[in-house]
Amino acid sequence: MHPDSDNKSTDPVFEQEQQRLTETYATLEAMCGHLVSQMKKTDEEAASAKSSMSEELSPNFATYADAMETYADFAAMNRVIDSYNLAQDADAEKLAKIRLLLRQPYFAKVVLQFKPDEEPKELYIGNAGISDESYRRLIVDWRSPVAEVYYNQDNGRTSYRADGRTIETDLKLRRQFDIDKSVLNAYFDTTVAIQDSLLLASLSKQRTSQMQAITATIQKEQNLVIRHDDVPALLVSGIAGSGKTSVLLQRIAYLFYRQRGSLDPSEVFLITPNPVFRHYIDNVLPDLGESNPETLTWEEFARTLLPGDRGSGSGDVPLDALKRIDDAIGSFEFDHADFRDVQCAGTRLVSADQIRKIAAKYRHIPAGPHLVALIREGLDERLRSRLAQMAGTEAVQDEMSILSTEEQLRVFHETIDPQDDQEARELALRYLNDRHASAFESVERDAWLDIDRIGARILGSQGLSSVEWLYLKMALTGLGNPQAKYVMIDEVQDYTAAQLAVLARYFRRANFLLLGDPNQAIEAGTASFGEVRSVFAAAGKAVSECQLLTSYRSTPEITELFASLLSDKERLRISSVQRTDEKPVIIECFDEGSYETELRRVIEEAQQTGGLTAVIVPWRNEAKRIQAMLGTEAPPLVSRDATLPASGVTLITLELAKGLEFDQVIIPNATARIFPDDALSRRRLYTAISRATSKLTILSNGKLTPLLQTNRE
Ligand SMILES: Nc1ncnc2c1ncn2[C@@H]1O[C@H](COP(=O)(O)OP(=O)(O)OP(=O)(O)O)[C@@H](O)[C@H]1O
């Protein structure tokens, strides 16, 4: 049922629901006001308790007993402050939830009958769960077990899982709401047969430059991924616009909720294609009341681990090279030239020869993380004794005595005036430890190992690629992040098998969520889904799989056009959600003059229509060509670190447009030269076309690519 504005006032259900909303809203507002004043009060109490306790505190360290008493007083004061802080933290968390709900208290209601003789239960589902003062559940969190019945989209007998048990119930009613703060705009009672009105309403909205959460309209196949059991690797293959990125973000929010208190955002990693994409998605989790995880591109990940003078490389390395590294490590022995001096500020602190001597003590242990850890410990000890010996020298003590007051404060947090030799030595050691902090760091990072040289010996080649370098370092030293619990890789088809092998090994204890579309692999040499499976299986991570086959982004006509680039078998399985439609336009021009006129016209038209339009070019040099042709009227080119504008026309390379979407897409030159009839061009064209939500214009300056010939009118 969809009451329009005329019958709202006469529809008793609408009135009842508006009434319920008004009451809930008032309760939330009251709770908010109460919490704010409570937090203010706690703040004042904490401040006054602190000041009266500090006044009463009379530190006395005269005797051992006095000192003990003083410490006990300090500890008591800290305990009081901690309890205030804890209370504040709990209140702040609750307040954040209420503020989230004040934007939209809930978006759905389900009525569930658990036992035939019981009253049915009404549950309102929202972005967070909250109970009122008398512990009555006002709103249920969308991630709570019972909310699953809403997403299962079955009316009648259904079930959900809670604490490993399956709970049977009868879904009597599934009602969706369009709510803005305390105003009910509409409600929809849904059954499976009727299309999802809230979904259609949400899809028909104009796109913004930032991705939005899809909590209220998550579809059944998407929910299976979001609520999937924890598995070592979950591979989701989904067509363009099927909600892979949306599902990924909703799953992160789900995991944070389910593991509240034990899962920290710093233990979740999201590997994204580029910074433009990161900006595009970075509001979704905060809007859901959650923090963003650690978000990195491959380049950023590699840069933190590789030596400063090395680029992150292409990653295009055969898996076989990595296998040879694994095979070789088993029987590998260091030789004298595999070590490098530990240096700092031009001083050699531990020589390669000394490292060799430390290593010689462990000759019976095979090369690998255990041996490297032992050498590292020995080296750390050697470094400490070297600095202790330097601390006793006159040269260092003289150097320390002429430190400026500022430098003394930075190093010692006070000015110094050593009274005897012993004190002077201790201070000199602190000074040296500070000055040589980077030497300790390079011992810790195993920078004393010449990975390039070791790799050249193992692989028999001159110079390692960055991926080989990383893999070898991990195999040899155990480099990795064993604390990471989840790693999410979006657009997984864009990584090479070797890059994925590095990630699987680096985050060795993490569960992986891998999402991608084999048809959007726009570079040669990246991993097929078969390779993705075998890389993770080889890393000891059994792969489970899900598929998403409905396109939510594009209109049926656009979906049909990009689906026409796929094999018949694939095309037939794809569907799109019905909406108002505009036929894609293909314009083939045979002379430069008419091409320029047409291009100017479609860009001008796009400016007039409003919304966000992308002119997608395959490479940067094509962007330059367009800029040269259009001069000052060329749309601005999106750079790698940019944030998309809210509206207007932009020029963007395919690489950066990946994963994003636009109200309109213009493909400015789809000739056979740019999109020849081969598999890679087919995927590039599929990716470019599928960025459009509602309008698509394709031009060609010369003969149109054969890939689209059959689609012309
Ligand atoms: N259940 C849903 N309810 C509302 N909107 C949805 C839903 N699922 C997806 N969408 C919308 O469809 C569009 C495409 O989603 P998303 O970008 O997550 O897909 P994708 O599979 O990652 O796409 P691609 O691989 O083509 O980059 C987005 O605008 C998203 O908000």
Ligand as a Chemical Component Dictionary entry (heavy atoms), coordinates in Angstrom:
data_LIG
# 
_chem_comp.id                   LIG 
_chem_comp.type                 NON-POLYMER 
_chem_comp.pdbx_formal_charge   0 
_chem_comp.three_letter_code    LIG 
# 
loop_
_chem_comp_atom.comp_id 
_chem_comp_atom.atom_id 
_chem_comp_atom.alt_atom_id 
_chem_comp_atom.type_symbol 
_chem_comp_atom.charge 
_chem_comp_atom.model_Cartn_x 
_chem_comp_atom.model_Cartn_y 
_chem_comp_atom.model_Cartn_z 
_chem_comp_atom.pdbx_ordinal 
LIG N1  N1  N 0 19.980 -2.934 -2.073  1  
LIG C1  C1  C 0 20.193 -1.736 -2.593  2  
LIG N2  N2  N 0 19.369 -0.721 -2.303  3  
LIG C2  C2  C 0 19.561 0.505  -2.856  4  
LIG N3  N3  N 0 20.566 0.804  -3.672  5  
LIG C3  C3  C 0 21.414 -0.181 -3.984  6  
LIG C4  C4  C 0 21.275 -1.491 -3.455  7  
LIG N4  N4  N 0 22.304 -2.247 -3.932  8  
LIG C5  C5  C 0 23.035 -1.436 -4.711  9  
LIG N5  N5  N 0 22.509 -0.202 -4.744  10 
LIG C6  C6  C 0 23.005 0.967  -5.476  11 
LIG O1  O1  O 0 23.497 0.527  -6.720  12 
LIG C7  C7  C 0 24.670 1.242  -7.075  13 
LIG C8  C8  C 0 25.811 0.281  -7.345  14 
LIG O2  O2  O 0 26.282 -0.259 -6.137  15 
LIG P1  P1  P 0 27.812 -0.588 -5.918  16 
LIG O3  O3  O 0 28.672 0.522  -6.393  17 
LIG O4  O4  O 0 27.944 -1.063 -4.534  18 
LIG O5  O5  O 0 27.960 -1.810 -6.944  19 
LIG P2  P2  P 0 29.248 -2.589 -7.412  20 
LIG O6  O6  O 0 28.813 -3.990 -7.642  21 
LIG O7  O7  O 0 30.352 -2.355 -6.461  22 
LIG O8  O8  O 0 29.540 -1.911 -8.786  23 
LIG P3  P3  P 0 30.786 -1.978 -9.795  24 
LIG O9  O9  O 0 31.427 -3.301 -9.690  25 
LIG O10 O10 O 0 30.137 -1.765 -11.118 26 
LIG O11 O11 O 0 31.647 -0.830 -9.455  27 
LIG C9  C9  C 0 24.938 2.188  -5.919  28 
LIG O12 O12 O 0 24.373 3.434  -6.214  29 
LIG C10 C10 C 0 24.199 1.575  -4.762  30 
LIG O13 O13 O 0 23.785 2.539  -3.833  31 
# 
loop_
_chem_comp_bond.comp_id 
_chem_comp_bond.atom_id_1 
_chem_comp_bond.atom_id_2 
_chem_comp_bond.value_order 
_chem_comp_bond.pdbx_ordinal 
LIG N1  C1  SING 1  
LIG C1  N2  SING 2  
LIG C1  C4  DOUB 3  
LIG N2  C2  DOUB 4  
LIG C2  N3  SING 5  
LIG N3  C3  DOUB 6  
LIG C3  C4  SING 7  
LIG C3  N5  SING 8  
LIG C4  N4  SING 9  
LIG N4  C5  DOUB 10 
LIG C5  N5  SING 11 
LIG N5  C6  SING 12 
LIG C6  O1  SING 13 
LIG C6  C10 SING 14 
LIG O1  C7  SING 15 
LIG C7  C8  SING 16 
LIG C7  C9  SING 17 
LIG C8  O2  SING 18 
LIG O2  P1  SING 19 
LIG P1  O3  DOUB 20 
LIG P1  O4  SING 21 
LIG P1  O5  SING 22 
LIG O5  P2  SING 23 
LIG P2  O6  DOUB 24 
LIG P2  O7  SING 25 
LIG P2  O8  SING 26 
LIG O8  P3  SING 27 
LIG P3  O9  DOUB 28 
LIG P3  O10 SING 29 
LIG P3  O11 SING 30 
LIG C9  O12 SING 31 
LIG C9  C10 SING 32 
LIG C10 O13 SING 33 
# 
